[in-house]
Structures are given as C-alpha cells and as structure tokens.
C-alpha cells in the first residue's frame, strides 16, 4: 500500500547514503509540527483570550479536550503509518494541518455566524470550535507529523541510530527553543490570524510538496541498507540495536519495559504542558516579566542539545534504563523550581536545568527505545500507543495550571 519509493527519483542512484537526506528531512518534518506543539500554541494564548469569547479556564479546557481526543487516535495513526509509510502519512499530515490552521483563523467569524442563526451561547460555541481546532493541530502536528518523521529516521539507521537521533535532536531542540520568540515576532507583524495563515501556507503547501519529493519510508524499499553499509566498531558491552523478533502491539503491551518507559516518559506530563501553555501568566503571577518567561527556552535548549547529543551517542552503547532514571531526576529538579518560583532566585535556574534534562532525554528515549526493544515492523503502532498515553496524561496539566493561577 506504500508509494513507489523510486519516484520521482531512485535514492540508490545517489553517490552517497540517502539516509543523510532522510535525517535532514525528518528534522524538518518535526520542526514543521511546531504549530501543533504546545510551544507553538502558547504564543497565541493571550491573543485568543483577548479577541475570542472565552476565558483562560475554558481555553485550557478546550485545549485539553482536543488533545485528549488526539491522544486516543494516535495509536490508530501509528497503524496507518505502518501500512502506508512515511511519505503518504507525512503529506496528509501537512495538508490537513495547514487546513486546520486556516480554520482556526476564522473561529470567531464562524462563532458569530452560528449565533446569528439561533445559537444562544457564544462562549459554548467558541469553546466547541476551538476544541475541534486544537484536536486538528494536535493530531496532525504534534501526533502524526512528529511520529512519522522521527520513525522514518529511525528506520534508516540501525547501528548508528543513536548518532542519528543526536543530530535530529540538536536541530529540533534549537528550533523548538527559538520558535516562541520567532512566532511572537511574526504575530506582532502579521497579527495572530496572519501568523496562522503564514504557517498554513508553509506547512500545508511548501512542506507537503517537499514530503512528496524527499520522504522515503525505509532503505529496503529503495534497494539500500540501513547505515549505508558503514562499518562500526564492535564493543563487548554494546546492546543489540534490534530485538530477535518484531513484536506486535499486543505483545509489547505485555512487557514490563513498555510500561516502565511509557509511564516514565509521562512524568513530564505533571507540569511541562501547563508551564509552556501558560508560560507568560506563570511568570507574571510570580512577580516576573513576560520576557523572563519566554527567555527560559534558549538556555534550556543549550542544556538539552548538549545532553541530547551526548546521551544519543551513548545510547548505542548503554542500557536505556539509566537514561530513564536521569530523566526522572530532571522532572524532580524542575518541579522543585516551580514550587519556589518567585521566592528564591535559584528557582529560575532550577527550571532551566531541569527542563534541559527533560527535553534532552525525552527525544532520546522516545526515538531509540521502541526500535531497540520491539523492532521496526510495527514501530508506528507501538510508538503511537506509548505516545497516546503520554499525550492524554500530559494535557490534563494546562487546566490544572489554570486552577493554580486562579
């Protein structure tokens, strides 16, 4: 059911390993998911509160509802990815994400039109329309596009999967770090509707065409081999990069490792989305400025990039449980800083350091864990299932954060 991997050109004709192009393309794909990530949505929060008939509590609840529905469907999206491949699914994700972004620019217009034909509650109408829009950007952006792009890269590298994930993580971490400030500048120039229209054209048209040209699901369909037949030094302590067999989703669910890593990665759900979604309000409530709140992303990304690069390369040669333990420590450091924010000066840096650890290791663990433990055949379904639990768990947090802010 997958498209012919040799169209519009056969990757095997190139004089170098096509996996390097896939690595770059997958990185771009994850960056194109930013409009559907909490990092990309949070910059629009204050504008939506100002211009739409909705308060902070209901806005967060709409985000929660949309994200939870998205989380419930991610496993199904993973199965579709296993069936149709990266190119078809990434193209569909880009086009549909662009359409949803255009829809969100007209939410207030649609709400007024519905009120004009007899609906009596503009607040409820706005809530429902936003929940639909948030579902769309979360499912097609944060869910499908991220999963498809990352898994595609992981399929093209075997022995060097950690190294590939390191490169992937460096550029995505930097991109996610500077995205809020870039989007804020775009909003100031084009206003929030114009910013979403710009992103819709970028993702739904330009990136979608890029996917059709460049994306390839796996090297075998192209007549190539993972890693480009590159030799790697063997180390006695090096764990296997793939299991002895490919696990089904049901078989993965029966293993302790699946739940240990899924629930471990879900620890960041205790705070990270609420902090990102309401970053301005969190800092202003603590007596700090908007600029200080948005300013945590860059130093956090520096820590994340350095740690992610080292941990990704090290993951080829070590057991992943040690990285999971360090990830949990990062969650503890961040939450300690949040509890004392505004009371102790060191709290600001605890948040930065803790988030740097969490951001850096999250991309490592979510990238290399599932191929190593469960194989590639059902990678979409297994990674999608884990992601669905994390997404649903994570996005109770914005509404809980509003209660604390109130």
VOPAGU-2260 file (C-alpha; in pm, 1 decimal, decimal comma):
REM VOPAGU-2260
SITE   aa  ch    i         X         Y         Z
SITE  UNK   A    0       0,0       0,0       0,0
SITE  UNK   A    1     305,7     227,7       9,9
SITE  UNK   A    2     404,3     455,7    -276,7
SITE  UNK   A    3     681,8     355,9    -516,4
SITE  UNK   A    4     999,8     462,4    -336,3
SITE  UNK   A    5    1185,5     513,5    -664,8
SITE  UNK   A    6     961,6     801,4    -771,4
SITE  UNK   A    7    1022,2    1081,6    -854,8
SITE  UNK   A    8    1383,8     957,0    -842,1
SITE  UNK   A    9    1556,5     641,6    -709,5
SITE  UNK   A   10    1764,8     716,2    -396,8
SITE  UNK   A   11    2002,8     434,6    -490,5
SITE  UNK   A   12    2135,0     643,8    -779,1
SITE  UNK   A   13    2288,9     899,0    -546,2
SITE  UNK   A   14    2665,4     870,7    -482,4
SITE  UNK   A   15    2614,3     890,0    -105,6
SITE  UNK   A   16    2388,6     728,1     153,1
SITE  UNK   A   17    2034,3     863,6     119,2
SITE  UNK   A   18    1984,8     823,1     492,9
SITE  UNK   A   19    2163,3    1154,2     546,5
SITE  UNK   A   20    1898,1    1328,7     337,2
SITE  UNK   A   21    1630,7    1141,2     531,3
SITE  UNK   A   22    1788,9    1264,2     854,8
SITE  UNK   A   23    1765,8    1624,2     734,8
SITE  UNK   A   24    1412,5    1573,0     602,6
SITE  UNK   A   25    1294,1    1412,7     926,2
SITE  UNK   A   26    1437,0    1703,8    1122,0
SITE  UNK   A   27    1247,9    1948,5     903,0
SITE  UNK   A   28     933,1    1739,8     947,1
SITE  UNK   A   29     949,5    1759,6    1325,2
SITE  UNK   A   30    1011,1    2134,7    1307,9
SITE  UNK   A   31     705,4    2169,5    1083,9
SITE  UNK   A   32     497,9    2020,2    1366,4
SITE  UNK   A   33     563,9    2327,5    1584,6
SITE  UNK   A   34     224,7    2488,7    1503,0
SITE  UNK   A   35      66,1    2184,1    1667,3
SITE  UNK   A   36     303,6    2168,3    1963,0
SITE  UNK   A   37     231,5    2339,9    2294,2
SITE  UNK   A   38     541,0    2552,3    2232,7
SITE  UNK   A   39     383,3    2683,3    1913,2
SITE  UNK   A   40      31,9    2726,1    2052,5
SITE  UNK   A   41     132,8    2902,3    2375,0
SITE  UNK   A   42     244,4    3215,4    2189,3
SITE  UNK   A   43    -111,8    3261,5    2060,5
SITE  UNK   A   44    -279,1    3214,9    2400,2
SITE  UNK   A   45    -303,3    3578,4    2509,3
SITE  UNK   A   46    -424,8    3685,1    2162,9
SITE  UNK   A   47    -702,3    3426,5    2167,2
SITE  UNK   A   48    -810,2    3535,3    2514,4
SITE  UNK   A   49    -822,9    3897,1    2400,2
SITE  UNK   A   50   -1013,6    3850,5    2074,8
SITE  UNK   A   51   -1240,5    3549,9    2135,0
SITE  UNK   A   52   -1539,2    3497,7    2365,2
SITE  UNK   A   53   -1353,8    3265,7    2601,7
SITE  UNK   A   54   -1167,9    3288,6    2931,6
SITE  UNK   A   55    -842,1    3124,6    3033,1
SITE  UNK   A   56   -1006,7    2832,8    3208,1
SITE  UNK   A   57   -1228,7    2740,7    2912,1
SITE  UNK   A   58    -944,0    2792,4    2665,6
SITE  UNK   A   59    -731,5    2545,3    2858,8
SITE  UNK   A   60   -1023,5    2304,5    2880,7
SITE  UNK   A   61   -1077,0    2325,2    2503,6
SITE  UNK   A   62    -706,8    2250,7    2455,7
SITE  UNK   A   63    -737,8    1956,4    2692,8
SITE  UNK   A   64   -1041,2    1812,9    2514,2
SITE  UNK   A   65    -883,1    1846,9    2170,8
SITE  UNK   A   66    -557,2    1694,3    2284,5
SITE  UNK   A   67    -718,5    1402,6    2466,0
SITE  UNK   A   68    -919,9    1308,1    2157,7
SITE  UNK   A   69    -598,4    1333,4    1957,1
SITE  UNK   A   70    -421,9    1109,1    2205,5
SITE  UNK   A   71    -691,7     845,7    2175,9
SITE  UNK   A   72    -640,5     829,3    1798,6
SITE  UNK   A   73    -260,0     834,1    1780,1
SITE  UNK   A   74    -232,8     455,1    1807,6
SITE  UNK   A   75    -462,8     423,2    1505,2
SITE  UNK   A   76    -246,0     677,4    1322,4
SITE  UNK   A   77      58,2     464,0    1402,6
SITE  UNK   A   78    -106,6     161,3    1244,8
SITE  UNK   A   79    -184,9     366,0     933,8
SITE  UNK   A   80     180,1     469,3     921,8
SITE  UNK   A   81     288,7     104,0     935,3
SITE  UNK   A   82      53,8      35,5     642,7
SITE  UNK   A   83     103,0     335,7     413,8
SITE  UNK   A   84     452,7     456,5     500,6
SITE  UNK   A   85     612,0     788,5     582,8
SITE  UNK   A   86     556,0     976,0     256,7
SITE  UNK   A   87     178,7     928,2     237,7
SITE  UNK   A   88     120,7     996,9     606,7
SITE  UNK   A   89     350,4    1299,9     629,2
SITE  UNK   A   90     194,0    1453,2     316,7
SITE  UNK   A   91    -155,5    1404,1     456,7
SITE  UNK   A   92     -47,1    1544,5     793,1
SITE  UNK   A   93      99,8    1857,0     635,6
SITE  UNK   A   94    -200,5    1932,6     416,0
SITE  UNK   A   95    -454,1    1870,7     691,6
SITE  UNK   A   96    -254,8    2066,5     949,8
SITE  UNK   A   97    -248,8    2360,6     710,3
SITE  UNK   A   98    -624,7    2338,4     662,3
SITE  UNK   A   99    -687,2    2332,9    1036,9
SITE  UNK   A  100    -466,6    2638,4    1087,4
SITE  UNK   A  101    -674,4    2825,2     828,6
SITE  UNK   A  102    -989,0    2712,6    1009,4
SITE  UNK   A  103    -859,2    2849,7    1340,0
SITE  UNK   A  104    -814,8    3195,2    1188,4
SITE  UNK   A  105   -1192,6    3210,1    1130,1
SITE  UNK   A  106   -1318,3    3064,4    1457,8
SITE  UNK   A  107   -1463,4    3396,4    1576,3
SITE  UNK   A  108   -1635,7    3453,1    1240,1
SITE  UNK   A  109   -1792,2    3106,4    1247,6
SITE  UNK   A  110   -1899,9    3159,0    1608,7
SITE  UNK   A  111   -2075,7    3487,2    1524,2
SITE  UNK   A  112   -2245,4    3324,6    1225,1
SITE  UNK   A  113   -2379,2    3043,9    1443,3
SITE  UNK   A  114   -2505,4    3293,4    1699,6
SITE  UNK   A  115   -2679,2    3476,4    1415,5
SITE  UNK   A  116   -2875,4    3165,6    1315,3
SITE  UNK   A  117   -3009,3    3094,5    1661,5
SITE  UNK   A  118   -2737,3    2954,6    1887,4
SITE  UNK   A  119   -2760,9    3147,3    2212,7
SITE  UNK   A  120   -2427,8    3078,3    2386,0
SITE  UNK   A  121   -2127,9    3236,4    2209,0
SITE  UNK   A  122   -1897,4    3110,0    2484,5
SITE  UNK   A  123   -2005,4    2748,2    2433,8
SITE  UNK   A  124   -1984,9    2780,7    2056,1
SITE  UNK   A  125   -1633,9    2927,4    2075,3
SITE  UNK   A  126   -1531,2    2650,6    2315,0
SITE  UNK   A  127   -1651,5    2375,0    2081,2
SITE  UNK   A  128   -1497,9    2535,2    1772,3
SITE  UNK   A  129   -1162,1    2579,6    1946,8
SITE  UNK   A  130   -1168,8    2222,2    2078,7
SITE  UNK   A  131   -1215,6    2099,5    1720,5
SITE  UNK   A  132    -928,2    2316,6    1600,9
SITE  UNK   A  133    -699,9    2212,0    1884,6
SITE  UNK   A  134    -775,3    1848,2    1809,0
SITE  UNK   A  135    -671,9    1905,0    1448,2
SITE  UNK   A  136    -340,2    2075,9    1515,3
SITE  UNK   A  137    -251,9    1834,2    1794,6
SITE  UNK   A  138    -337,1    1521,6    1594,9
SITE  UNK   A  139    -186,8    1619,7    1260,6
SITE  UNK   A  140     104,3    1819,4    1405,5
SITE  UNK   A  141     220,7    1701,7    1746,0
SITE  UNK   A  142      91,0    1349,9    1685,6
SITE  UNK   A  143     120,2    1226,4    1328,1
SITE  UNK   A  144     384,3    1453,3    1178,7
SITE  UNK   A  145     625,0    1412,3    1468,7
SITE  UNK   A  146     578,7    1036,5    1494,9
SITE  UNK   A  147     610,1     974,4    1120,8
SITE  UNK   A  148     918,5    1193,0    1074,4
SITE  UNK   A  149    1104,3    1050,6    1374,4
SITE  UNK   A  150    1021,9     687,7    1299,2
SITE  UNK   A  151    1128,3     732,2     937,4
SITE  UNK   A  152    1474,3     842,4    1050,7
SITE  UNK   A  153    1500,0     556,1    1299,6
SITE  UNK   A  154    1430,8     303,8    1020,6
SITE  UNK   A  155    1717,7     433,6     808,2
SITE  UNK   A  156    1976,1     382,5    1082,4
SITE  UNK   A  157    2048,3      68,6    1280,8
SITE  UNK   A  158    2388,9      56,3    1447,5
SITE  UNK   A  159    2409,2     434,1    1425,9
SITE  UNK   A  160    2056,1     504,7    1541,8
SITE  UNK   A  161    2177,9     690,2    1849,3
SITE  UNK   A  162    2405,1     909,2    1641,3
SITE  UNK   A  163    2120,7     991,2    1401,3
SITE  UNK   A  164    1894,0    1073,0    1693,2
SITE  UNK   A  165    2164,9    1303,0    1831,0
SITE  UNK   A  166    2176,7    1506,9    1511,3
SITE  UNK   A  167    1797,7    1506,6    1492,1
SITE  UNK   A  168    1773,6    1626,7    1849,7
SITE  UNK   A  169    2023,9    1909,8    1815,6
SITE  UNK   A  170    1836,7    2088,6    1540,5
SITE  UNK   A  171    1488,0    2017,9    1671,1
SITE  UNK   A  172    1580,8    2135,7    2021,0
SITE  UNK   A  173    1723,4    2458,7    1883,2
SITE  UNK   A  174    1421,3    2503,3    1658,7
SITE  UNK   A  175    1173,8    2447,8    1940,0
SITE  UNK   A  176    1370,5    2683,3    2164,8
SITE  UNK   A  177    1367,5    2980,1    1929,8
SITE  UNK   A  178    1018,2    2910,5    1791,7
SITE  UNK   A  179     825,1    3107,2    2059,0
SITE  UNK   A  180    1029,0    3420,7    2002,7
SITE  UNK   A  181    1012,5    3389,8    1622,5
SITE  UNK   A  182     637,9    3327,0    1630,0
SITE  UNK   A  183     591,9    3617,8    1868,6
SITE  UNK   A  184     764,1    3846,5    1616,6
SITE  UNK   A  185     550,6    3708,1    1332,5
SITE  UNK   A  186     237,8    3775,1    1538,4
SITE  UNK   A  187     349,0    4131,1    1608,7
SITE  UNK   A  188     392,9    4192,5    1234,7
SITE  UNK   A  189     100,5    3997,2    1090,1
SITE  UNK   A  190    -125,9    3964,1    1397,6
SITE  UNK   A  191    -228,1    3618,0    1514,8
SITE  UNK   A  192    -455,2    3540,9    1219,2
SITE  UNK   A  193    -190,3    3639,4     968,6
SITE  UNK   A  194      66,5    3430,4    1155,2
SITE  UNK   A  195    -151,1    3119,5    1133,0
SITE  UNK   A  196    -217,7    3183,7     762,1
SITE  UNK   A  197     158,0    3209,2     704,9
SITE  UNK   A  198     214,3    2880,6     889,8
SITE  UNK   A  199     -68,7    2715,5     695,0
SITE  UNK   A  200      99,1    2801,0     364,2
SITE  UNK   A  201     439,0    2690,7     493,3
SITE  UNK   A  202     320,1    2355,1     627,5
SITE  UNK   A  203      20,5    2274,3     410,5
SITE  UNK   A  204     172,2    2364,3      74,4
SITE  UNK   A  205     550,3    2407,5      75,3
SITE  UNK   A  206     631,3    2130,3     323,1
SITE  UNK   A  207     373,0    1892,7     173,0
SITE  UNK   A  208     540,4    1922,4    -167,8
SITE  UNK   A  209     879,2    1871,2      -1,0
SITE  UNK   A  210     749,6    1545,8     151,0
SITE  UNK   A  211     638,8    1408,7    -186,5
SITE  UNK   A  212     982,9    1476,7    -328,8
SITE  UNK   A  213    1214,5    1367,5     -45,2
SITE  UNK   A  214    1046,7    1138,7     210,4
SITE  UNK   A  215    1110,3     762,1     186,1
SITE  UNK   A  216     982,4     514,8     445,7
SITE  UNK   A  217    1276,0     274,1     473,0
SITE  UNK   A  218    1601,5     185,2     293,1
SITE  UNK   A  219    1496,0    -166,2     191,3
SITE  UNK   A  220    1218,1     -35,4     -35,6
SITE  UNK   A  221    1482,5     175,9    -210,3
SITE  UNK   A  222    1724,0    -113,1    -263,0
SITE  UNK   A  223    1952,1      14,8      15,1
SITE  UNK   A  224    2058,0     -98,4     361,0
SITE  UNK   A  225    2039,6      79,1     699,1
SITE  UNK   A  226    2351,0     281,3     786,6
SITE  UNK   A  227    2464,6     271,2     423,6
SITE  UNK   A  228    2677,3     -41,6     482,9
SITE  UNK   A  229    2901,0     161,0     713,1
SITE  UNK   A  230    3116,4     -41,8     944,1
SITE  UNK   A  231    3106,1      28,5    1316,6
SITE  UNK   A  232    3346,8     -84,8    1582,2
SITE  UNK   A  233    3215,6    -366,5    1790,0
SITE  UNK   A  234    3217,9    -329,3    2164,9
SITE  UNK   A  235    3154,3    -613,2    2404,4
SITE  UNK   A  236    2914,3    -408,4    2614,4
SITE  UNK   A  237    2712,7    -282,4    2320,6
SITE  UNK   A  238    2344,3    -384,5    2347,1
SITE  UNK   A  239    2163,0    -514,4    2037,7
SITE  UNK   A  240    2013,1    -242,2    1819,6
SITE  UNK   A  241    1714,0    -461,3    1726,9
SITE  UNK   A  242    1537,2    -749,9    1905,0
SITE  UNK   A  243    1542,1   -1108,0    1783,9
SITE  UNK   A  244    1186,8   -1069,3    1651,6
SITE  UNK   A  245     940,1    -792,9    1565,5
SITE  UNK   A  246     679,6    -752,8    1839,2
SITE  UNK   A  247     312,7    -683,6    1778,7
SITE  UNK   A  248     138,4    -409,5    1974,8
SITE  UNK   A  249     -34,2    -664,0    2199,2
SITE  UNK   A  250     296,4    -838,2    2272,3
SITE  UNK   A  251     461,3    -506,1    2356,6
SITE  UNK   A  252     178,8    -425,1    2598,4
SITE  UNK   A  253     254,6    -746,2    2785,8
SITE  UNK   A  254     612,9    -643,1    2863,8
SITE  UNK   A  255     728,8    -453,2    3171,0
SITE  UNK   A  256     966,2    -239,0    2964,3
SITE  UNK   A  257     683,8     -82,7    2762,1
SITE  UNK   A  258     500,6      39,2    3070,4
SITE  UNK   A  259     814,3     139,2    3258,1
SITE  UNK   A  260     927,5     368,4    2977,6
SITE  UNK   A  261     579,0     490,2    2884,5
SITE  UNK   A  262     493,1     587,0    3241,3
SITE  UNK   A  263     843,9     719,0    3299,8
SITE  UNK   A  264     821,8     948,5    2997,8
SITE  UNK   A  265     477,4    1050,7    3120,1
SITE  UNK   A  266     631,9    1200,4    3434,2
SITE  UNK   A  267     692,5    1519,9    3238,9
SITE  UNK   A  268     314,6    1538,3    3199,9
SITE  UNK   A  269     296,8    1653,4    3559,8
SITE  UNK   A  270     394,9    2005,4    3460,7
SITE  UNK   A  271     550,9    2063,9    3119,9
SITE  UNK   A  272     246,4    2143,5    2905,4
SITE  UNK   A  273      88,1    2368,2    3166,2
SITE  UNK   A  274     414,1    2557,6    3209,6
SITE  UNK   A  275     462,1    2601,5    2835,7
SITE  UNK   A  276      98,6    2682,6    2756,6
SITE  UNK   A  277      73,6    2946,0    3032,2
SITE  UNK   A  278     439,0    3049,3    3048,8
SITE  UNK   A  279     361,8    3422,5    3048,9
SITE  UNK   A  280      98,0    3400,3    3321,6
SITE  UNK   A  281     306,7    3166,2    3537,1
SITE  UNK   A  282     595,1    3412,1    3548,7
SITE  UNK   A  283     380,8    3724,2    3581,8
SITE  UNK   A  284     189,1    3565,1    3869,6
SITE  UNK   A  285     523,9    3501,1    4039,6
SITE  UNK   A  286     621,7    3867,1    4001,2
SITE  UNK   A  287     845,6    3813,8    3697,8
SITE  UNK   A  288     824,1    3953,6    3345,0
SITE  UNK   A  289     694,2    3805,8    3020,0
SITE  UNK   A  290    1044,7    3834,9    2875,6
SITE  UNK   A  291    1189,4    3626,9    3159,3
SITE  UNK   A  292     929,4    3358,9    3098,4
SITE  UNK   A  293     993,2    3337,8    2725,6
SITE  UNK   A  294    1365,5    3367,0    2797,4
SITE  UNK   A  295    1391,3    3025,9    2962,9
SITE  UNK   A  296    1365,7    2846,3    2628,3
SITE  UNK   A  297    1706,0    2939,7    2486,7
SITE  UNK   A  298    1927,1    2842,8    2786,6
SITE  UNK   A  299    1711,4    2535,4    2835,9
SITE  UNK   A  300    1775,0    2436,2    2475,7
SITE  UNK   A  301    2151,2    2473,9    2518,9
SITE  UNK   A  302    2146,4    2223,2    2804,0
SITE  UNK   A  303    1905,6    1999,2    2613,6
SITE  UNK   A  304    2117,9    1999,9    2298,4
SITE  UNK   A  305    2441,0    1915,4    2480,3
SITE  UNK   A  306    2280,5    1641,2    2687,3
SITE  UNK   A  307    2080,7    1505,0    2397,1
SITE  UNK   A  308    2387,6    1483,9    2174,4
SITE  UNK   A  309    2591,8    1301,7    2437,1
SITE  UNK   A  310    2310,3    1073,6    2551,9
SITE  UNK   A  311    2202,5     982,2    2197,7
SITE  UNK   A  312    2553,0     872,3    2103,9
SITE  UNK   A  313    2594,8     694,1    2436,7
SITE  UNK   A  314    2261,6     514,4    2389,8
SITE  UNK   A  315    2421,4     296,5    2120,6
SITE  UNK   A  316    2648,7     152,2    2389,9
SITE  UNK   A  317    2447,5     155,0    2714,9
SITE  UNK   A  318    2127,4      30,3    2871,8
SITE  UNK   A  319    1844,2     277,4    2839,5
SITE  UNK   A  320    1717,6     242,9    3196,3
SITE  UNK   A  321    1997,2     469,5    3320,5
SITE  UNK   A  322    1879,6     746,7    3090,0
SITE  UNK   A  323    1525,1     698,7    3218,2
SITE  UNK   A  324    1644,9     745,1    3577,0
SITE  UNK   A  325    1823,8    1068,1    3482,7
SITE  UNK   A  326    1507,4    1183,3    3304,6
SITE  UNK   A  327    1307,0    1136,5    3624,9
SITE  UNK   A  328    1569,2    1337,6    3814,8
SITE  UNK   A  329    1519,6    1623,2    3567,3
SITE  UNK   A  330    1145,9    1620,6    3638,5
SITE  UNK   A  331    1219,2    1644,0    4011,8
SITE  UNK   A  332    1454,9    1939,6    3965,3
SITE  UNK   A  333    1204,8    2130,9    3750,5
SITE  UNK   A  334     909,3    2080,6    3982,6
SITE  UNK   A  335    1123,2    2192,8    4277,0
SITE  UNK   A  336    1197,5    2515,2    4089,2
SITE  UNK   A  337     831,3    2570,0    4002,0
SITE  UNK   A  338     719,1    2528,8    4361,0
SITE  UNK   A  339     957,5    2800,5    4480,8
SITE  UNK   A  340     940,2    3029,7    4173,4
SITE  UNK   A  341     940,9    3393,9    4281,2
SITE  UNK   A  342    1059,8    3307,7    4631,6
SITE  UNK   A  343    1417,6    3202,0    4560,7
SITE  UNK   A  344    1641,7    3331,5    4283,3
SITE  UNK   A  345    1783,1    2985,1    4221,9
SITE  UNK   A  346    1435,5    2860,1    4125,8
SITE  UNK   A  347    1462,9    3023,0    3783,2
SITE  UNK   A  348    1776,9    2823,1    3709,4
SITE  UNK   A  349    1635,8    2502,9    3855,4
SITE  UNK   A  350    1355,8    2525,5    3598,8
SITE  UNK   A  351    1605,4    2582,3    3318,7
SITE  UNK   A  352    1838,0    2299,3    3425,9
SITE  UNK   A  353    1557,9    2052,7    3496,9
SITE  UNK   A  354    1379,2    2129,6    3172,5
SITE  UNK   A  355    1707,7    2097,1    2984,5
SITE  UNK   A  356    1749,6    1745,2    3120,2
SITE  UNK   A  357    1389,5    1651,3    3044,1
SITE  UNK   A  358    1384,5    1797,7    2694,1
SITE  UNK   A  359    1721,0    1648,1    2607,4
SITE  UNK   A  360    1648,2    1295,6    2725,0
SITE  UNK   A  361    1286,0    1282,3    2611,8
SITE  UNK   A  362    1387,5    1297,9    2246,6
SITE  UNK   A  363    1649,7    1028,4    2307,1
SITE  UNK   A  364    1419,1     786,4    2484,0
SITE  UNK   A  365    1120,6     833,6    2253,7
SITE  UNK   A  366    1344,1     784,5    1949,2
SITE  UNK   A  367    1565,4     485,4    2028,7
SITE  UNK   A  368    1365,4     285,8    2285,1
SITE  UNK   A  369    1091,0     133,7    2073,0
SITE  UNK   A  370    1303,5      15,7    1775,5
SITE  UNK   A  371    1558,1    -142,8    2011,1
SITE  UNK   A  372    1303,1    -324,8    2225,4
SITE  UNK   A  373    1031,3    -414,2    1973,9
SITE  UNK   A  374    1167,7    -392,1    1617,1
SITE  UNK   A  375    1057,9    -199,8    1307,9
SITE  UNK   A  376     762,0    -388,2    1159,8
SITE  UNK   A  377     502,5    -242,6    1398,8
SITE  UNK   A  378     702,3      60,5    1506,9
SITE  UNK   A  379     422,3     304,9    1426,8
SITE  UNK   A  380     160,9     121,5    1631,7
SITE  UNK   A  381     388,5      68,0    1932,3
SITE  UNK   A  382     535,8     418,2    1940,2
SITE  UNK   A  383     189,6     562,7    1875,3
SITE  UNK   A  384      41,6     366,6    2164,1
SITE  UNK   A  385     307,7     492,9    2403,6
SITE  UNK   A  386     264,8     846,6    2274,5
SITE  UNK   A  387    -111,7     831,3    2323,4
SITE  UNK   A  388     -72,1     756,8    2693,9
SITE  UNK   A  389     180,5    1037,1    2731,7
SITE  UNK   A  390     -31,0    1288,0    2539,9
SITE  UNK   A  391    -350,1    1213,6    2731,9
SITE  UNK   A  392    -165,3    1224,0    3062,9
SITE  UNK   A  393      23,2    1540,3    2975,3
SITE  UNK   A  394    -269,7    1751,3    2873,9
SITE  UNK   A  395    -464,0    1742,8    3194,0
SITE  UNK   A  396    -190,3    1980,7    3300,8
SITE  UNK   A  397    -295,0    2309,2    3133,8
SITE  UNK   A  398    -636,4    2305,7    3303,0
SITE  UNK   A  399    -478,6    2218,1    3638,7
SITE  UNK   A  400    -233,1    2503,4    3592,3
SITE  UNK   A  401    -520,7    2745,9    3538,3
SITE  UNK   A  402    -671,4    2640,4    3869,5
SITE  UNK   A  403    -342,0    2718,1    4041,0
SITE  UNK   A  404    -308,5    3052,4    3859,9
SITE  UNK   A  405    -662,1    3145,4    3958,8
